Amino acid sequence: MDVNGVGWIAAIIVGGIAGWLAEQFMKSDMGLLMNIILGIVGAVVLNAILAAIGVSLGSGWIAYLITGFIGACLLIFIFRAFRGRGRA
């Protein structure tokens, strides 16, 4: 079984890299486990959004890295937006 054209182990590694890149780009401090989770979940979420509007970035680890990075940045942005609302 594979995720977007990459195997599960590769998805974890590439997801971790995508999450780390997003962490650096968004200037956040999440930690290794959260980077992996953000990269993988970000890729899945962005793939679902893109599929809903009929867009595909392709398959393979480079496409997974790009979607993971963009998706993780989106998740960090959304998290910050909701976290900021609760504080005065």
PDB file of N, CA, C and O in Angstrom:
ATOM      1  N   MET A   1       0.842  -1.191   0.000  1.00  0.00           N
ATOM      2  CA  MET A   1       0.000   0.000   0.000  1.00  0.00           C
ATOM      3  C   MET A   1       0.877   1.240   0.000  1.00  0.00           C
ATOM      4  O   MET A   1       1.925   1.275   0.645  1.00  0.00           O
ATOM      5  N   ASP A   2       0.439   2.258  -0.731  1.00  0.00           N
ATOM      6  CA  ASP A   2       1.238   3.460  -0.804  1.00  0.00           C
ATOM      7  C   ASP A   2       0.376   4.704  -0.613  1.00  0.00           C
ATOM      8  O   ASP A   2      -0.849   4.671  -0.735  1.00  0.00           O
ATOM      9  N   VAL A   3       1.060   5.792  -0.310  1.00  0.00           N
ATOM     10  CA  VAL A   3       0.417   7.074  -0.090  1.00  0.00           C
ATOM     11  C   VAL A   3       0.906   8.014  -1.184  1.00  0.00           C
ATOM     12  O   VAL A   3       2.080   8.385  -1.208  1.00  0.00           O
ATOM     13  N   ASN A   4       0.006   8.403  -2.092  1.00  0.00           N
ATOM     14  CA  ASN A   4       0.351   9.336  -3.168  1.00  0.00           C
ATOM     15  C   ASN A   4       1.575   8.886  -3.963  1.00  0.00           C
ATOM     16  O   ASN A   4       2.414   9.705  -4.337  1.00  0.00           O
ATOM     17  N   GLY A   5       1.672   7.605  -4.215  1.00  0.00           N
ATOM     18  CA  GLY A   5       2.761   7.098  -5.024  1.00  0.00           C
ATOM     19  C   GLY A   5       4.039   6.796  -4.268  1.00  0.00           C
ATOM     20  O   GLY A   5       5.024   6.380  -4.878  1.00  0.00           O
ATOM     21  N   VAL A   6       4.054   6.993  -2.949  1.00  0.00           N
ATOM     22  CA  VAL A   6       5.225   6.653  -2.144  1.00  0.00           C
ATOM     23  C   VAL A   6       4.789   5.657  -1.074  1.00  0.00           C
ATOM     24  O   VAL A   6       3.624   5.648  -0.678  1.00  0.00           O
ATOM     25  N   GLY A   7       5.708   4.823  -0.604  1.00  0.00           N
ATOM     26  CA  GLY A   7       5.396   3.850   0.440  1.00  0.00           C
ATOM     27  C   GLY A   7       5.226   4.519   1.790  1.00  0.00           C
ATOM     28  O   GLY A   7       5.514   5.705   1.954  1.00  0.00           O
ATOM     29  N   TRP A   8       4.760   3.750   2.747  1.00  0.00           N
ATOM     30  CA  TRP A   8       4.498   4.291   4.084  1.00  0.00           C
ATOM     31  C   TRP A   8       5.761   4.814   4.761  1.00  0.00           C
ATOM     32  O   TRP A   8       5.733   5.876   5.382  1.00  0.00           O
ATOM     33  N   ILE A   9       6.867   4.082   4.647  1.00  0.00           N
ATOM     34  CA  ILE A   9       8.109   4.540   5.266  1.00  0.00           C
ATOM     35  C   ILE A   9       8.577   5.841   4.605  1.00  0.00           C
ATOM     36  O   ILE A   9       8.981   6.783   5.287  1.00  0.00           O
ATOM     37  N   ALA A  10       8.519   5.879   3.275  1.00  0.00           N
ATOM     38  CA  ALA A  10       8.895   7.095   2.552  1.00  0.00           C
ATOM     39  C   ALA A  10       7.956   8.242   2.910  1.00  0.00           C
ATOM     40  O   ALA A  10       8.392   9.389   3.005  1.00  0.00           O
ATOM     41  N   ALA A  11       6.662   7.944   3.113  1.00  0.00           N
ATOM     42  CA  ALA A  11       5.691   8.982   3.479  1.00  0.00           C
ATOM     43  C   ALA A  11       6.058   9.595   4.831  1.00  0.00           C
ATOM     44  O   ALA A  11       5.926  10.804   5.020  1.00  0.00           O
ATOM     45  N   ILE A  12       6.513   8.774   5.762  1.00  0.00           N
ATOM     46  CA  ILE A  12       6.914   9.283   7.073  1.00  0.00           C
ATOM     47  C   ILE A  12       8.160  10.158   6.940  1.00  0.00           C
ATOM     48  O   ILE A  12       8.235  11.238   7.525  1.00  0.00           O
ATOM     49  N   ILE A  13       9.131   9.684   6.171  1.00  0.00           N
ATOM     50  CA  ILE A  13      10.372  10.444   5.999  1.00  0.00           C
ATOM     51  C   ILE A  13      10.117  11.748   5.248  1.00  0.00           C
ATOM     52  O   ILE A  13      10.531  12.817   5.696  1.00  0.00           O
ATOM     53  N   VAL A  14       9.440  11.661   4.114  1.00  0.00           N
ATOM     54  CA  VAL A  14       9.159  12.863   3.309  1.00  0.00           C
ATOM     55  C   VAL A  14       8.210  13.786   4.066  1.00  0.00           C
ATOM     56  O   VAL A  14       8.354  15.006   3.996  1.00  0.00           O
ATOM     57  N   GLY A  15       7.236  13.218   4.794  1.00  0.00           N
ATOM     58  CA  GLY A  15       6.342  14.030   5.610  1.00  0.00           C
ATOM     59  C   GLY A  15       7.093  14.785   6.689  1.00  0.00           C
ATOM     60  O   GLY A  15       6.795  15.946   6.967  1.00  0.00           O
ATOM     61  N   GLY A  16       8.068  14.122   7.296  1.00  0.00           N
ATOM     62  CA  GLY A  16       8.897  14.786   8.306  1.00  0.00           C
ATOM     63  C   GLY A  16       9.693  15.933   7.708  1.00  0.00           C
ATOM     64  O   GLY A  16       9.804  17.000   8.311  1.00  0.00           O
ATOM     65  N   ILE A  17      10.247  15.711   6.522  1.00  0.00           N
ATOM     66  CA  ILE A  17      11.005  16.769   5.845  1.00  0.00           C
ATOM     67  C   ILE A  17      10.079  17.926   5.479  1.00  0.00           C
ATOM     68  O   ILE A  17      10.425  19.090   5.680  1.00  0.00           O
ATOM     69  N   ALA A  18       8.902  17.604   4.942  1.00  0.00           N
ATOM     70  CA  ALA A  18       7.937  18.646   4.574  1.00  0.00           C
ATOM     71  C   ALA A  18       7.498  19.430   5.802  1.00  0.00           C
ATOM     72  O   ALA A  18       7.399  20.656   5.758  1.00  0.00           O
ATOM     73  N   GLY A  19       7.233  18.721   6.901  1.00  0.00           N
ATOM     74  CA  GLY A  19       6.843  19.397   8.142  1.00  0.00           C
ATOM     75  C   GLY A  19       7.950  20.276   8.686  1.00  0.00           C
ATOM     76  O   GLY A  19       7.691  21.378   9.170  1.00  0.00           O
ATOM     77  N   TRP A  20       9.204  19.788   8.611  1.00  0.00           N
ATOM     78  CA  TRP A  20      10.337  20.573   9.084  1.00  0.00           C
ATOM     79  C   TRP A  20      10.512  21.831   8.227  1.00  0.00           C
ATOM     80  O   TRP A  20      10.743  22.919   8.755  1.00  0.00           O
ATOM     81  N   LEU A  21      10.402  21.676   6.896  1.00  0.00           N
ATOM     82  CA  LEU A  21      10.505  22.833   6.010  1.00  0.00           C
ATOM     83  C   LEU A  21       9.410  23.853   6.313  1.00  0.00           C
ATOM     84  O   LEU A  21       9.668  25.056   6.337  1.00  0.00           O
ATOM     85  N   ALA A  22       8.196  23.375   6.542  1.00  0.00           N
ATOM     86  CA  ALA A  22       7.086  24.275   6.879  1.00  0.00           C
ATOM     87  C   ALA A  22       7.347  24.964   8.217  1.00  0.00           C
ATOM     88  O   ALA A  22       7.062  26.151   8.376  1.00  0.00           O
ATOM     89  N   GLU A  23       7.889  24.214   9.176  1.00  0.00           N
ATOM     90  CA  GLU A  23       8.223  24.788  10.486  1.00  0.00           C
ATOM     91  C   GLU A  23       9.235  25.923  10.323  1.00  0.00           C
ATOM     92  O   GLU A  23       9.093  26.972  10.950  1.00  0.00           O
ATOM     93  N   GLN A  24      10.249  25.720   9.491  1.00  0.00           N
ATOM     94  CA  GLN A  24      11.257  26.749   9.252  1.00  0.00           C
ATOM     95  C   GLN A  24      10.648  27.950   8.525  1.00  0.00           C
ATOM     96  O   GLN A  24      10.913  29.099   8.879  1.00  0.00           O
ATOM     97  N   PHE A  25       9.837  27.676   7.516  1.00  0.00           N
ATOM     98  CA  PHE A  25       9.225  28.730   6.714  1.00  0.00           C
ATOM     99  C   PHE A  25       8.247  29.567   7.537  1.00  0.00           C
ATOM    100  O   PHE A  25       8.220  30.792   7.418  1.00  0.00           O
ATOM    101  N   MET A  26       7.450  28.908   8.366  1.00  0.00           N
ATOM    102  CA  MET A  26       6.433  29.600   9.163  1.00  0.00           C
ATOM    103  C   MET A  26       6.983  30.086  10.509  1.00  0.00           C
ATOM    104  O   MET A  26       6.259  30.697  11.294  1.00  0.00           O
ATOM    105  N   LYS A  27       8.253  29.813  10.766  1.00  0.00           N
ATOM    106  CA  LYS A  27       8.919  30.224  12.005  1.00  0.00           C
ATOM    107  C   LYS A  27       8.153  29.748  13.248  1.00  0.00           C
ATOM    108  O   LYS A  27       7.820  30.533  14.135  1.00  0.00           O
ATOM    109  N   SER A  28       7.889  28.447  13.279  1.00  0.00           N
ATOM    110  CA  SER A  28       7.229  27.855  14.440  1.00  0.00           C
ATOM    111  C   SER A  28       8.178  26.840  15.055  1.00  0.00           C
ATOM    112  O   SER A  28       9.193  26.484  14.455  1.00  0.00           O
ATOM    113  N   ASP A  29       7.848  26.381  16.244  1.00  0.00           N
ATOM    114  CA  ASP A  29       8.677  25.397  16.936  1.00  0.00           C
ATOM    115  C   ASP A  29       7.766  24.264  17.384  1.00  0.00           C
ATOM    116  O   ASP A  29       7.161  24.327  18.454  1.00  0.00           O
ATOM    117  N   MET A  30       7.673  23.216  16.549  1.00  0.00           N
ATOM    118  CA  MET A  30       6.716  22.145  16.802  1.00  0.00           C
ATOM    119  C   MET A  30       7.353  20.863  17.331  1.00  0.00           C
ATOM    120  O   MET A  30       6.712  20.137  18.091  1.00  0.00           O
ATOM    121  N   GLY A  31       8.569  20.569  16.958  1.00  0.00           N
ATOM    122  CA  GLY A  31       9.194  19.311  17.354  1.00  0.00           C
ATOM    123  C   GLY A  31       9.110  18.264  16.258  1.00  0.00           C
ATOM    124  O   GLY A  31       8.309  18.388  15.331  1.00  0.00           O
ATOM    125  N   LEU A  32       9.937  17.232  16.364  1.00  0.00           N
ATOM    126  CA  LEU A  32      10.067  16.223  15.315  1.00  0.00           C
ATOM    127  C   LEU A  32       8.767  15.473  15.046  1.00  0.00           C
ATOM    128  O   LEU A  32       8.354  15.368  13.891  1.00  0.00           O
ATOM    129  N   LEU A  33       8.117  14.954  16.072  1.00  0.00           N
ATOM    130  CA  LEU A  33       6.888  14.178  15.882  1.00  0.00           C
ATOM    131  C   LEU A  33       5.798  15.029  15.241  1.00  0.00           C
ATOM    132  O   LEU A  33       5.096  14.573  14.339  1.00  0.00           O
ATOM    133  N   MET A  34       5.660  16.259  15.706  1.00  0.00           N
ATOM    134  CA  MET A  34       4.639  17.141  15.135  1.00  0.00           C
ATOM    135  C   MET A  34       4.980  17.511  13.696  1.00  0.00           C
ATOM    136  O   MET A  34       4.076  17.687  12.880  1.00  0.00           O
ATOM    137  N   ASN A  35       6.272  17.633  13.367  1.00  0.00           N
ATOM    138  CA  ASN A  35       6.671  17.899  11.980  1.00  0.00           C
ATOM    139  C   ASN A  35       6.228  16.764  11.076  1.00  0.00           C
ATOM    140  O   ASN A  35       5.685  17.006   9.998  1.00  0.00           O
ATOM    141  N   ILE A  36       6.452  15.523  11.503  1.00  0.00           N
ATOM    142  CA  ILE A  36       6.047  14.363  10.714  1.00  0.00           C
ATOM    143  C   ILE A  36       4.540  14.355  10.531  1.00  0.00           C
ATOM    144  O   ILE A  36       4.041  14.157   9.423  1.00  0.00           O
ATOM    145  N   ILE A  37       3.821  14.570  11.620  1.00  0.00           N
ATOM    146  CA  ILE A  37       2.355  14.564  11.566  1.00  0.00           C
ATOM    147  C   ILE A  37       1.853  15.684  10.649  1.00  0.00           C
ATOM    148  O   ILE A  37       0.986  15.454   9.806  1.00  0.00           O
ATOM    149  N   LEU A  38       2.397  16.894  10.811  1.00  0.00           N
ATOM    150  CA  LEU A  38       1.972  18.017   9.972  1.00  0.00           C
ATOM    151  C   LEU A  38       2.264  17.768   8.502  1.00  0.00           C
ATOM    152  O   LEU A  38       1.449  18.101   7.641  1.00  0.00           O
ATOM    153  N   GLY A  39       3.421  17.185   8.208  1.00  0.00           N
ATOM    154  CA  GLY A  39       3.768  16.907   6.818  1.00  0.00           C
ATOM    155  C   GLY A  39       2.846  15.894   6.177  1.00  0.00           C
ATOM    156  O   GLY A  39       2.395  16.083   5.048  1.00  0.00           O
ATOM    157  N   ILE A  40       2.561  14.807   6.901  1.00  0.00           N
ATOM    158  CA  ILE A  40       1.693  13.759   6.361  1.00  0.00           C
ATOM    159  C   ILE A  40       0.249  14.236   6.275  1.00  0.00           C
ATOM    160  O   ILE A  40      -0.391  14.100   5.232  1.00  0.00           O
ATOM    161  N   VAL A  41      -0.264  14.793   7.364  1.00  0.00           N
ATOM    162  CA  VAL A  41      -1.652  15.265   7.375  1.00  0.00           C
ATOM    163  C   VAL A  41      -1.825  16.424   6.396  1.00  0.00           C
ATOM    164  O   VAL A  41      -2.847  16.522   5.717  1.00  0.00           O
ATOM    165  N   GLY A  42      -0.829  17.296   6.327  1.00  0.00           N
ATOM    166  CA  GLY A  42      -0.882  18.406   5.379  1.00  0.00           C
ATOM    167  C   GLY A  42      -0.974  17.922   3.945  1.00  0.00           C
ATOM    168  O   GLY A  42      -1.741  18.464   3.150  1.00  0.00           O
ATOM    169  N   ALA A  43      -0.191  16.898   3.611  1.00  0.00           N
ATOM    170  CA  ALA A  43      -0.239  16.343   2.255  1.00  0.00           C
ATOM    171  C   ALA A  43      -1.595  15.720   1.965  1.00  0.00           C
ATOM    172  O   ALA A  43      -2.147  15.905   0.880  1.00  0.00           O
ATOM    173  N   VAL A  44      -2.132  14.987   2.924  1.00  0.00           N
ATOM    174  CA  VAL A  44      -3.432  14.344   2.733  1.00  0.00           C
ATOM    175  C   VAL A  44      -4.533  15.391   2.574  1.00  0.00           C
ATOM    176  O   VAL A  44      -5.373  15.284   1.681  1.00  0.00           O
ATOM    177  N   VAL A  45      -4.526  16.406   3.446  1.00  0.00           N
ATOM    178  CA  VAL A  45      -5.549  17.456   3.397  1.00  0.00           C
ATOM    179  C   VAL A  45      -5.467  18.227   2.080  1.00  0.00           C
ATOM    180  O   VAL A  45      -6.485  18.445   1.423  1.00  0.00           O
ATOM    181  N   LEU A  46      -4.263  18.637   1.695  1.00  0.00           N
ATOM    182  CA  LEU A  46      -4.126  19.405   0.464  1.00  0.00           C
ATOM    183  C   LEU A  46      -4.463  18.561  -0.757  1.00  0.00           C
ATOM    184  O   LEU A  46      -5.057  19.070  -1.708  1.00  0.00           O
ATOM    185  N   ASN A  47      -4.096  17.277  -0.752  1.00  0.00           N
ATOM    186  CA  ASN A  47      -4.478  16.398  -1.860  1.00  0.00           C
ATOM    187  C   ASN A  47      -5.992  16.307  -1.984  1.00  0.00           C
ATOM    188  O   ASN A  47      -6.524  16.314  -3.094  1.00  0.00           O
ATOM    189  N   ALA A  48      -6.694  16.223  -0.852  1.00  0.00           N
ATOM    190  CA  ALA A  48      -8.156  16.156  -0.873  1.00  0.00           C
ATOM    191  C   ALA A  48      -8.753  17.448  -1.423  1.00  0.00           C
ATOM    192  O   ALA A  48      -9.696  17.418  -2.215  1.00  0.00           O
ATOM    193  N   ILE A  49      -8.198  18.585  -0.996  1.00  0.00           N
ATOM    194  CA  ILE A  49      -8.687  19.876  -1.493  1.00  0.00           C
ATOM    195  C   ILE A  49      -8.449  19.996  -2.990  1.00  0.00           C
ATOM    196  O   ILE A  49      -9.344  20.390  -3.739  1.00  0.00           O
ATOM    197  N   LEU A  50      -7.235  19.654  -3.424  1.00  0.00           N
ATOM    198  CA  LEU A  50      -6.913  19.744  -4.843  1.00  0.00           C
ATOM    199  C   LEU A  50      -7.754  18.787  -5.680  1.00  0.00           C
ATOM    200  O   LEU A  50      -8.182  19.137  -6.780  1.00  0.00           O
ATOM    201  N   ALA A  51      -7.996  17.570  -5.162  1.00  0.00           N
ATOM    202  CA  ALA A  51      -8.831  16.608  -5.884  1.00  0.00           C
ATOM    203  C   ALA A  51     -10.257  17.119  -6.019  1.00  0.00           C
ATOM    204  O   ALA A  51     -10.905  16.892  -7.040  1.00  0.00           O
ATOM    205  N   ALA A  52     -10.752  17.811  -4.987  1.00  0.00           N
ATOM    206  CA  ALA A  52     -12.118  18.337  -5.022  1.00  0.00           C
ATOM    207  C   ALA A  52     -12.289  19.404  -6.103  1.00  0.00           C
ATOM    208  O   ALA A  52     -13.374  19.557  -6.663  1.00  0.00           O
ATOM    209  N   ILE A  53     -11.225  20.134  -6.390  1.00  0.00           N
ATOM    210  CA  ILE A  53     -11.316  21.165  -7.420  1.00  0.00           C
ATOM    211  C   ILE A  53     -10.722  20.700  -8.756  1.00  0.00           C
ATOM    212  O   ILE A  53     -10.629  21.476  -9.707  1.00  0.00           O
ATOM    213  N   GLY A  54     -10.324  19.432  -8.812  1.00  0.00           N
ATOM    214  CA  GLY A  54      -9.868  18.845 -10.061  1.00  0.00           C
ATOM    215  C   GLY A  54      -8.424  19.119 -10.428  1.00  0.00           C
ATOM    216  O   GLY A  54      -8.074  19.095 -11.608  1.00  0.00           O
ATOM    217  N   VAL A  55      -7.569  19.382  -9.433  1.00  0.00           N
ATOM    218  CA  VAL A  55      -6.162  19.673  -9.685  1.00  0.00           C
ATOM    219  C   VAL A  55      -5.313  18.549  -9.100  1.00  0.00           C
ATOM    220  O   VAL A  55      -5.612  18.033  -8.023  1.00  0.00           O
ATOM    221  N   SER A  56      -4.259  18.175  -9.811  1.00  0.00           N
ATOM    222  CA  SER A  56      -3.338  17.154  -9.313  1.00  0.00           C
ATOM    223  C   SER A  56      -1.910  17.619  -9.522  1.00  0.00           C
ATOM    224  O   SER A  56      -1.557  18.109 -10.594  1.00  0.00           O
ATOM    225  N   LEU A  57      -1.092  17.464  -8.493  1.00  0.00           N
ATOM    226  CA  LEU A  57       0.325  17.796  -8.620  1.00  0.00           C
ATOM    227  C   LEU A  57       1.139  16.580  -9.028  1.00  0.00           C
ATOM    228  O   LEU A  57       2.365  16.649  -9.117  1.00  0.00           O
ATOM    229  N   GLY A  58       0.464  15.471  -9.276  1.00  0.00           N
ATOM    230  CA  GLY A  58       1.137  14.251  -9.688  1.00  0.00           C
ATOM    231  C   GLY A  58       1.353  13.306  -8.523  1.00  0.00           C
ATOM    232  O   GLY A  58       0.780  13.475  -7.447  1.00  0.00           O
ATOM    233  N   SER A  59       2.197  12.302  -8.759  1.00  0.00           N
ATOM    234  CA  SER A  59       2.499  11.354  -7.699  1.00  0.00           C
ATOM    235  C   SER A  59       4.003  11.231  -7.572  1.00  0.00           C
ATOM    236  O   SER A  59       4.752  11.758  -8.395  1.00  0.00           O
ATOM    237  N   GLY A  60       4.438  10.539  -6.548  1.00  0.00           N
ATOM    238  CA  GLY A  60       5.863  10.404  -6.299  1.00  0.00           C
ATOM    239  C   GLY A  60       6.296  11.269  -5.135  1.00  0.00           C
ATOM    240  O   GLY A  60       5.518  12.068  -4.615  1.00  0.00           O
ATOM    241  N   TRP A  61       7.530  11.104  -4.735  1.00  0.00           N
ATOM    242  CA  TRP A  61       7.967  11.755  -3.505  1.00  0.00           C
ATOM    243  C   TRP A  61       8.129  13.267  -3.650  1.00  0.00           C
ATOM    244  O   TRP A  61       7.962  13.981  -2.661  1.00  0.00           O
ATOM    245  N   ILE A  62       8.446  13.781  -4.827  1.00  0.00           N
ATOM    246  CA  ILE A  62       8.575  15.234  -4.987  1.00  0.00           C
ATOM    247  C   ILE A  62       7.199  15.899  -4.876  1.00  0.00           C
ATOM    248  O   ILE A  62       7.056  16.926  -4.213  1.00  0.00           O
ATOM    249  N   ALA A  63       6.194  15.316  -5.522  1.00  0.00           N
ATOM    250  CA  ALA A  63       4.835  15.847  -5.406  1.00  0.00           C
ATOM    251  C   ALA A  63       4.348  15.751  -3.962  1.00  0.00           C
ATOM    252  O   ALA A  63       3.673  16.655  -3.469  1.00  0.00           O
ATOM    253  N   TYR A  64       4.695  14.647  -3.281  1.00  0.00           N
ATOM    254  CA  TYR A  64       4.307  14.470  -1.879  1.00  0.00           C
ATOM    255  C   TYR A  64       4.991  15.510  -1.001  1.00  0.00           C
ATOM    256  O   TYR A  64       4.377  16.043  -0.077  1.00  0.00           O
ATOM    257  N   LEU A  65       6.263  15.804  -1.286  1.00  0.00           N
ATOM    258  CA  LEU A  65       6.998  16.810  -0.527  1.00  0.00           C
ATOM    259  C   LEU A  65       6.374  18.189  -0.715  1.00  0.00           C
ATOM    260  O   LEU A  65       6.203  18.932   0.252  1.00  0.00           O
ATOM    261  N   ILE A  66       6.035  18.531  -1.953  1.00  0.00           N
ATOM    262  CA  ILE A  66       5.432  19.845  -2.229  1.00  0.00           C
ATOM    263  C   ILE A  66       4.067  19.969  -1.560  1.00  0.00           C
ATOM    264  O   ILE A  66       3.789  20.968  -0.896  1.00  0.00           O
ATOM    265  N   THR A  67       3.212  18.958  -1.732  1.00  0.00           N
ATOM    266  CA  THR A  67       1.878  19.032  -1.115  1.00  0.00           C
ATOM    267  C   THR A  67       1.988  18.982   0.403  1.00  0.00           C
ATOM    268  O   THR A  67       1.227  19.659   1.095  1.00  0.00           O
ATOM    269  N   GLY A  68       2.915  18.198   0.930  1.00  0.00           N
ATOM    270  CA  GLY A  68       3.109  18.142   2.380  1.00  0.00           C
ATOM    271  C   GLY A  68       3.559  19.475   2.938  1.00  0.00           C
ATOM    272  O   GLY A  68       3.073  19.910   3.982  1.00  0.00           O
ATOM    273  N   PHE A  69       4.484  20.127   2.250  1.00  0.00           N
ATOM    274  CA  PHE A  69       4.976  21.440   2.689  1.00  0.00           C
ATOM    275  C   PHE A  69       3.860  22.477   2.683  1.00  0.00           C
ATOM    276  O   PHE A  69       3.639  23.167   3.678  1.00  0.00           O
ATOM    277  N   ILE A  70       3.161  22.583   1.558  1.00  0.00           N
ATOM    278  CA  ILE A  70       2.086  23.573   1.447  1.00  0.00           C
ATOM    279  C   ILE A  70       0.962  23.257   2.436  1.00  0.00           C
ATOM    280  O   ILE A  70       0.440  24.153   3.100  1.00  0.00           O
ATOM    281  N   GLY A  71       0.595  21.978   2.526  1.00  0.00           N
ATOM    282  CA  GLY A  71      -0.456  21.579   3.462  1.00  0.00           C
ATOM    283  C   GLY A  71      -0.079  21.834   4.909  1.00  0.00           C
ATOM    284  O   GLY A  71      -0.913  22.280   5.697  1.00  0.00           O
ATOM    285  N   ALA A  72       1.176  21.556   5.273  1.00  0.00           N
ATOM    286  CA  ALA A  72       1.627  21.811   6.644  1.00  0.00           C
ATOM    287  C   ALA A  72       1.628  23.305   6.943  1.00  0.00           C
ATOM    288  O   ALA A  72       1.260  23.714   8.044  1.00  0.00           O
ATOM    289  N   CYS A  73       2.038  24.126   5.974  1.00  0.00           N
ATOM    290  CA  CYS A  73       1.987  25.582   6.158  1.00  0.00           C
ATOM    291  C   CYS A  73       0.550  26.043   6.383  1.00  0.00           C
ATOM    292  O   CYS A  73       0.288  26.895   7.232  1.00  0.00           O
ATOM    293  N   LEU A  74      -0.381  25.469   5.612  1.00  0.00           N
ATOM    294  CA  LEU A  74      -1.798  25.792   5.797  1.00  0.00           C
ATOM    295  C   LEU A  74      -2.284  25.410   7.195  1.00  0.00           C
ATOM    296  O   LEU A  74      -2.988  26.181   7.847  1.00  0.00           O
ATOM    297  N   LEU A  75      -1.905  24.220   7.647  1.00  0.00           N
ATOM    298  CA  LEU A  75      -2.325  23.774   8.976  1.00  0.00           C
ATOM    299  C   LEU A  75      -1.747  24.659  10.080  1.00  0.00           C
ATOM    300  O   LEU A  75      -2.443  24.981  11.043  1.00  0.00           O
ATOM    301  N   ILE A  76      -0.483  25.052   9.944  1.00  0.00           N
ATOM    302  CA  ILE A  76       0.124  25.954  10.934  1.00  0.00           C
ATOM    303  C   ILE A  76      -0.608  27.290  10.927  1.00  0.00           C
ATOM    304  O   ILE A  76      -0.894  27.847  11.987  1.00  0.00           O
ATOM    305  N   PHE A  77      -0.910  27.804   9.742  1.00  0.00           N
ATOM    306  CA  PHE A  77      -1.629  29.069   9.620  1.00  0.00           C
ATOM    307  C   PHE A  77      -3.005  28.987  10.285  1.00  0.00           C
ATOM    308  O   PHE A  77      -3.388  29.884  11.036  1.00  0.00           O
ATOM    309  N   ILE A  78      -3.746  27.913  10.009  1.00  0.00           N
ATOM    310  CA  ILE A  78      -5.075  27.731  10.589  1.00  0.00           C
ATOM    311  C   ILE A  78      -4.987  27.591  12.109  1.00  0.00           C
ATOM    312  O   ILE A  78      -5.791  28.170  12.838  1.00  0.00           O
ATOM    313  N   PHE A  79      -4.006  26.819  12.581  1.00  0.00           N
ATOM    314  CA  PHE A  79      -3.825  26.649  14.022  1.00  0.00           C
ATOM    315  C   PHE A  79      -3.558  27.991  14.690  1.00  0.00           C
ATOM    316  O   PHE A  79      -4.118  28.287  15.745  1.00  0.00           O
ATOM    317  N   ARG A  80      -2.703  28.799  14.076  1.00  0.00           N
ATOM    318  CA  ARG A  80      -2.391  30.114  14.654  1.00  0.00           C
ATOM    319  C   ARG A  80      -3.614  31.029  14.638  1.00  0.00           C
ATOM    320  O   ARG A  80      -3.823  31.799  15.576  1.00  0.00           O
ATOM    321  N   ALA A  81      -4.418  30.952  13.584  1.00  0.00           N
ATOM    322  CA  ALA A  81      -5.613  31.804  13.495  1.00  0.00           C
ATOM    323  C   ALA A  81      -6.598  31.466  14.605  1.00  0.00           C
ATOM    324  O   ALA A  81      -7.162  32.366  15.228  1.00  0.00           O
ATOM    325  N   PHE A  82      -6.812  30.167  14.858  1.00  0.00           N
ATOM    326  CA  PHE A  82      -7.747  29.776  15.910  1.00  0.00           C
ATOM    327  C   PHE A  82      -7.177  30.016  17.295  1.00  0.00           C
ATOM    328  O   PHE A  82      -7.904  30.413  18.205  1.00  0.00           O
ATOM    329  N   ARG A  83      -5.892  29.780  17.462  1.00  0.00           N
ATOM    330  CA  ARG A  83      -5.259  30.006  18.764  1.00  0.00           C
ATOM    331  C   ARG A  83      -5.280  31.484  19.101  1.00  0.00           C
ATOM    332  O   ARG A  83      -5.454  31.846  20.264  1.00  0.00           O
ATOM    333  N   GLY A  84      -5.107  32.341  18.113  1.00  0.00           N
ATOM    334  CA  GLY A  84      -5.084  33.788  18.345  1.00  0.00           C
ATOM    335  C   GLY A  84      -6.429  34.343  18.749  1.00  0.00           C
ATOM    336  O   GLY A  84      -6.488  35.357  19.444  1.00  0.00           O
ATOM    337  N   ARG A  85      -7.524  33.700  18.330  1.00  0.00           N
ATOM    338  CA  ARG A  85      -8.868  34.189  18.665  1.00  0.00           C
ATOM    339  C   ARG A  85      -9.187  34.048  20.140  1.00  0.00           C
ATOM    340  O   ARG A  85      -9.911  34.874  20.696  1.00  0.00           O
ATOM    341  N   GLY A  86      -8.660  33.013  20.787  1.00  0.00           N
ATOM    342  CA  GLY A  86      -8.972  32.759  22.187  1.00  0.00           C
ATOM    343  C   GLY A  86      -8.222  33.632  23.156  1.00  0.00           C
ATOM    344  O   GLY A  86      -8.602  33.719  24.323  1.00  0.00           O
ATOM    345  N   ARG A  87      -7.156  34.290  22.704  1.00  0.00           N
ATOM    346  CA  ARG A  87      -6.335  35.129  23.572  1.00  0.00           C
ATOM    347  C   ARG A  87      -6.703  36.592  23.431  1.00  0.00           C
ATOM    348  O   ARG A  87      -7.132  37.038  22.367  1.00  0.00           O
ATOM    349  N   ALA A  88      -6.533  37.326  24.503  1.00  0.00           N
ATOM    350  CA  ALA A  88      -6.858  38.763  24.477  1.00  0.00           C
ATOM    351  C   ALA A  88      -5.655  39.589  24.122  1.00  0.00           C
ATOM    352  O   ALA A  88      -5.745  40.814  24.055  1.00  0.00           O
TER     353      ALA A  88
END
